[in-house]
Amino acid sequence: MQEIATKRGFTGWHMLWIMVAFFGTIITVNVTMAFYANSSWSGMLSKNTYVASQDFNIKAAQAREWARQGFRGKITVDRSAISYFLEGPVEAVSEVTTVTAAFNRPVGDDQDFAIDLQPAADGTYSAAHELAPGPWIVDVEAKSHDRTVFHQAERIVIEERSK
């Protein structure tokens, strides 16, 4: 007896499995990336971008005026303490009643916090607070009652402690 050899070749089922594997991979990668993007960043750069854009020129003019008057602030931060030194016109600096430092992560908002800094004898304002390593945006506002005397924002990086 002679056996008849049948060669199946490429069928519709082969094409179906190729398409399922191809698009399944793409969909899996996209869903994974969307999950990580959504869980790692709040997406919020400003509460209201229109209002922020309207205020930009006003804030920039105020910053130029503070620089012209000689205001300067120096933020010093380590893992456990925050200190701030404000220089400027004596009459304005002596009026400062509160200094608040808001710490924000550039990405995400689950670790953000604000802290009131207490005045020290040498003219600095400080507070004890543990900070996690990594990048932070520090937004310091010095006020005299309800009026802002000086405002400063600075990006800092807290280094990981070596073991």
JOUR-V969783 format. One record per pair of residues at least 24 apart in sequence whose ideal C-beta (glycine too) atoms are under 7 Angstrom apart, sorted by the first residue. I is the first residue (numbers start at 1). J is the second residue. D is the distance in whole Angstrom. If there is no record, write none. Layout:
I | J | D
I | J | D
This chain:
40 | 107 | 7
40 | 108 | 6
41 | 107 | 5
41 | 108 | 6
42 | 108 | 6
42 | 109 | 5
66 | 150 | 6
71 | 150 | 5
73 | 140 | 6
73 | 150 | 6
73 | 152 | 4
75 | 138 | 6
75 | 140 | 6
75 | 154 | 6
75 | 156 | 7
77 | 131 | 7
77 | 138 | 7
77 | 156 | 6
77 | 158 | 7
79 | 130 | 7
79 | 131 | 6
79 | 158 | 6
79 | 161 | 7
80 | 128 | 6
80 | 130 | 6
81 | 126 | 6
81 | 128 | 5
82 | 115 | 7
82 | 117 | 7
82 | 126 | 6
82 | 127 | 5
82 | 129 | 6
83 | 124 | 5
83 | 125 | 7
83 | 126 | 4
84 | 117 | 6
84 | 124 | 6
84 | 125 | 5
84 | 140 | 6
85 | 123 | 6
85 | 124 | 5
86 | 142 | 6
86 | 150 | 6
88 | 150 | 6
92 | 149 | 5
95 | 144 | 4
95 | 149 | 6
96 | 142 | 5
96 | 143 | 7
96 | 144 | 6
96 | 149 | 5
97 | 143 | 6
97 | 144 | 5
97 | 145 | 6
98 | 143 | 5
99 | 125 | 4
99 | 140 | 7
99 | 142 | 5
100 | 141 | 5
101 | 138 | 6
101 | 140 | 5
102 | 139 | 4
103 | 136 | 5
103 | 138 | 6
104 | 136 | 7
104 | 137 | 5
104 | 139 | 7
105 | 136 | 6
106 | 135 | 5
106 | 137 | 6
131 | 158 | 5
132 | 158 | 7
133 | 158 | 5
133 | 159 | 6
133 | 160 | 4
134 | 158 | 6
